[in-house]
Amino acid sequence: MSETSALYNEGEKLRDEGKYAEAVEKFQAVLAQKPDHVLSHMALAATYSNLGQFAEACQHAESACQLEPNESFNFVALSVTYQKAFEATRDPMYIEKAEQAKHHASMTQGGM
């Protein structure tokens, strides 16, 4: 197993245990080695959401979409991240972005 995979797996385990700050450190360590590691960006989006750090969560979800612009799942996850940010902040910008990401996911799937 590569060091990147080991760090990622450690981060997943820590996140599953509710040790979010420690998980963030592991995922960030992966990105320090491999900035285009989409799974770490997605994991950070979820973990930062758990921590209530929605700007960071959105940033990482957006990065995953930029790295894999044809992957509809990433845009669904981005929409969910924006929805969580909206629920926490009530900032209408997030719900607008959630709708845009959802639409993009549909287009990527060949839906509309």
Contacts in CASP RR format, 6 or more apart in sequence:
PFRMAT RR
TARGET T0000
AUTHOR 0000-0000-0000
METHOD contacts of the structure
MODEL  1
MSETSALYNEGEKLRDEGKYAEAVEKFQAVLAQKPDHVLSHMALAATYSN
LGQFAEACQHAESACQLEPNESFNFVALSVTYQKAFEATRDPMYIEKAEQ
AKHHASMTQGGM
1 9 0 8 1.000
3 33 0 8 1.000
4 30 0 8 1.000
4 33 0 8 1.000
4 34 0 8 1.000
4 37 0 8 1.000
7 26 0 8 1.000
7 27 0 8 1.000
7 29 0 8 1.000
7 30 0 8 1.000
7 33 0 8 1.000
8 26 0 8 1.000
8 27 0 8 1.000
8 30 0 8 1.000
8 37 0 8 1.000
8 39 0 8 1.000
8 40 0 8 1.000
8 43 0 8 1.000
10 26 0 8 1.000
11 22 0 8 1.000
11 23 0 8 1.000
11 26 0 8 1.000
11 27 0 8 1.000
11 43 0 8 1.000
12 23 0 8 1.000
12 43 0 8 1.000
14 20 0 8 1.000
14 22 0 8 1.000
14 23 0 8 1.000
14 26 0 8 1.000
15 23 0 8 1.000
15 43 0 8 1.000
15 46 0 8 1.000
15 47 0 8 1.000
15 50 0 8 1.000
18 50 0 8 1.000
20 47 0 8 1.000
20 50 0 8 1.000
20 51 0 8 1.000
21 51 0 8 1.000
23 43 0 8 1.000
23 47 0 8 1.000
24 44 0 8 1.000
24 47 0 8 1.000
24 48 0 8 1.000
24 51 0 8 1.000
27 40 0 8 1.000
27 43 0 8 1.000
27 44 0 8 1.000
27 47 0 8 1.000
28 44 0 8 1.000
30 37 0 8 1.000
30 40 0 8 1.000
31 37 0 8 1.000
31 40 0 8 1.000
31 41 0 8 1.000
31 44 0 8 1.000
34 40 0 8 1.000
36 67 0 8 1.000
38 64 0 8 1.000
38 67 0 8 1.000
38 68 0 8 1.000
38 71 0 8 1.000
38 74 0 8 1.000
41 60 0 8 1.000
41 61 0 8 1.000
41 63 0 8 1.000
41 64 0 8 1.000
41 67 0 8 1.000
42 60 0 8 1.000
42 61 0 8 1.000
42 64 0 8 1.000
42 74 0 8 1.000
42 77 0 8 1.000
44 56 0 8 1.000
44 57 0 8 1.000
44 60 0 8 1.000
45 57 0 8 1.000
45 58 0 8 1.000
45 60 0 8 1.000
45 61 0 8 1.000
45 64 0 8 1.000
45 77 0 8 1.000
45 78 0 8 1.000
45 81 0 8 1.000
46 57 0 8 1.000
46 77 0 8 1.000
46 81 0 8 1.000
47 57 0 8 1.000
48 54 0 8 1.000
48 56 0 8 1.000
48 57 0 8 1.000
48 60 0 8 1.000
49 57 0 8 1.000
49 81 0 8 1.000
49 84 0 8 1.000
49 85 0 8 1.000
52 88 0 8 1.000
54 81 0 8 1.000
54 84 0 8 1.000
54 85 0 8 1.000
54 88 0 8 1.000
54 89 0 8 1.000
54 94 0 8 1.000
55 85 0 8 1.000
57 81 0 8 1.000
57 84 0 8 1.000
57 85 0 8 1.000
58 78 0 8 1.000
58 81 0 8 1.000
58 82 0 8 1.000
58 85 0 8 1.000
58 94 0 8 1.000
58 97 0 8 1.000
61 74 0 8 1.000
61 77 0 8 1.000
61 78 0 8 1.000
61 81 0 8 1.000
61 82 0 8 1.000
62 78 0 8 1.000
64 71 0 8 1.000
64 74 0 8 1.000
64 77 0 8 1.000
64 78 0 8 1.000
65 71 0 8 1.000
65 74 0 8 1.000
65 75 0 8 1.000
65 78 0 8 1.000
65 101 0 8 1.000
65 104 0 8 1.000
68 74 0 8 1.000
69 108 0 8 1.000
70 108 0 8 1.000
71 108 0 8 1.000
72 105 0 8 1.000
72 106 0 8 1.000
72 108 0 8 1.000
72 109 0 8 1.000
73 105 0 8 1.000
75 101 0 8 1.000
75 102 0 8 1.000
75 104 0 8 1.000
75 105 0 8 1.000
75 108 0 8 1.000
76 101 0 8 1.000
76 102 0 8 1.000
76 105 0 8 1.000
78 101 0 8 1.000
79 98 0 8 1.000
79 99 0 8 1.000
79 101 0 8 1.000
79 102 0 8 1.000
79 105 0 8 1.000
80 98 0 8 1.000
82 94 0 8 1.000
82 95 0 8 1.000
82 97 0 8 1.000
82 98 0 8 1.000
82 101 0 8 1.000
83 94 0 8 1.000
83 95 0 8 1.000
83 98 0 8 1.000
85 91 0 8 1.000
85 94 0 8 1.000
86 92 0 8 1.000
86 94 0 8 1.000
86 95 0 8 1.000
86 98 0 8 1.000
103 112 0 8 1.000
106 112 0 8 1.000
END
